[in-house]
Amino acid sequence: MNRNQILMALMLAAAGAGLAHAQSYPVRPVKLVVASSPGGGSDILGRLLAQRLTELLGQQVIVENRAGASGIIGVDVVAKSPPDGYTLILTQTSLAINPSMIKEMPYDALRDLAPISELIAAPNVLVVHPSVPVKTVKEFIALAKSKPGRLVIASPGQGTSPHLSGELFKVMAKVDLEQVPFKGAGLGMISLLGGEVSVAFPTTTTIMPYMKNGRLRPLGVTSAKRAQVLPDVPTIAEAALPGYESTQWYGILAPAGTPRPIIDILYKAISRVLRTADFRERLAGDGAEVVDGAPEAFAAYLKSETEKWARVIKAAGIKPE
């Protein structure tokens, strides 16, 4: 056999081995690592999915929380796990943000992980305290330009989706806003409700009750289209800044090298869960919308998000830690 024939034989053997593996998959419990602490958005979503996937796959899907370092700890565990489909990661937007925020990453997400599916996405909302004398995004931009550095944004921490939604806004609107990181969304919300800070970009799930009772005023949502739970609130893009988009998304990935037939089995099962009416309704109540992104689409989106946030972080002058 010549060199080309040998390579072809090896490729066919590898494909055959992967297919044989997939035909019996899964034969034991599957571990779904969630890169956040219990009770958070990722954890709630992970447990909802795990229950449904257990029924569809015929094997227990077990949620394991690995919180810390903006999700890096959990992702690192999975990136270094055997690529056999039995260890998966449920993570979020920070996967695309961290490479530009952290000097020394223990993995390369685009190289070391195999995307399975983007699950859901939820917008953040530009909200102000009622004492701020504006009712539109354009009015807020004008106010910010008249008071450079005097309006303060609350964020739940460096590198979070609300933090970078604010940074993207500052870059595109060319305004000077002071960003103050808090240890979590709850503390920042207390400060905003008390009027100690003027503005924030929290998730819909965080601020829905406060908008309904008038304690916060929404000006615009950060997604490309209007949120179903806030149909009367314009997007920031349509209100003032064409092209503005920032969403909090969640997705599931496996270690790179996981056989494609196994990826397909997992995606089909996940897609079935995401298409069920009661699952969609449960998420819609929290302001999230199902994406159901296939592996290739999720891989392309992850790459584009990583590149976008790298540009924003550089333009905002944020130094990696």
Buried (B, 14 or more C-beta within 10 A) or exposed (E): EEEEEEEEEEEEEEEEEBEEBBEEBBEEEBBBBBBBEEEBBBBBBBBBBBEBBBEBBEBEBEBEBBBEBBBBBBBBBBBEBEBBBBBBBBBBBBBBBBBBBBEEBEBEBBEBBBBBBBBBBBBBBBBBBEEBEBEEBBBBBBBBEEEEEEBBBBBBBBBBBBBBBBBBBBBBBEBEBEBBBBEEBEBBBEBBBEEEBBBBBBBBBBBBEBBEEEBBBBBBBBBBEBBEBBEEBBBBBBBBBEEBBBBBBBBBBBBBEBBEBBBBBBBEBBBBBBEEEEBBEBBBEBBBBBBBBBBEBBBEBBBEBBEBBBEBBEEBEBEEE
